Amino acid sequence: MSGAAACGDAAEAGKDEPGARPAAGPLTETLDADGTTIHVGRELAAGTMHVYEDPRCPVCKEFEDSGGARVLRENTENGFVRTDYTLASFLDDGLGGGGSKRAVNALRAALEEGHFAAYHDVLYAHQPEESVDGFTTERLLALASKVKGLRGPAFDKAVRTMRYADFVAASEAAYERDGIQGTPSFFLDDTLIASGTNDMVTTETGMTLTLVTRGQGQLKQS
């Protein structure tokens, strides 16, 4: 995840804002007890944005490159909301190849090393064309080199051997079980916010208002 956002000219600027509160505890990355969803957040997060994505999905990249995604990252880092990820891999079946499955496996391996969020951002920043099965094993390892501290014998072996194939299958099954119609999809505290992309999630203003009106975001001070 990127660095914490500034909320005003100084700490004082946000101190008296309604609902303002400091981040509490470290930003943690954990696997849900059901083994299908990855949680990124802090101890005092008031709510949860659940994002369903497929690593090969170009519309997911459109979101991840947007101002709305930046606002979600900032509010996650500042402790206002937790972001959950369910990682699908259905595009492999429709397009051929195994890039989605390999990428989801590699993301699970990155979680084991404590670098899921950073690696997630790198993969979307360097996503190949949807029709190209570009997330090869070697490409995933090369991109992992961009995340300080991620590469190592355990991670590399997990990527090369598809160690987390069971997680890949379970995450896809969860995507299908939850009745999601396409990626990306967004649920804020179990309420569907968007399927695909629209201004509520892709623009800075839209995502800010989506979070703030539900008490899980912070307005920046001008």
Secondary structure, 3 states (H helix, E strand, C coil): CCCCCCCCCCHHHHHCCCCCCCCCCCCEEEECCCCCEEEEECCCCCEEEEEEECCCCHHHHHHHCCHHHHHHHHHHHCCCEEEEEEECCCHHHHHCCCHHHHHHHHHHHHHHCCCHHHHHHHHHHCCCCCCCCCCCHHHHHHHHCCCCCCCCHHHHHHHHHCCCHHHHHHHHHHHHHCCCCCCCEEEECCEEEEECCCHHHHCHHHHHHHHHCCCCCCCCCC
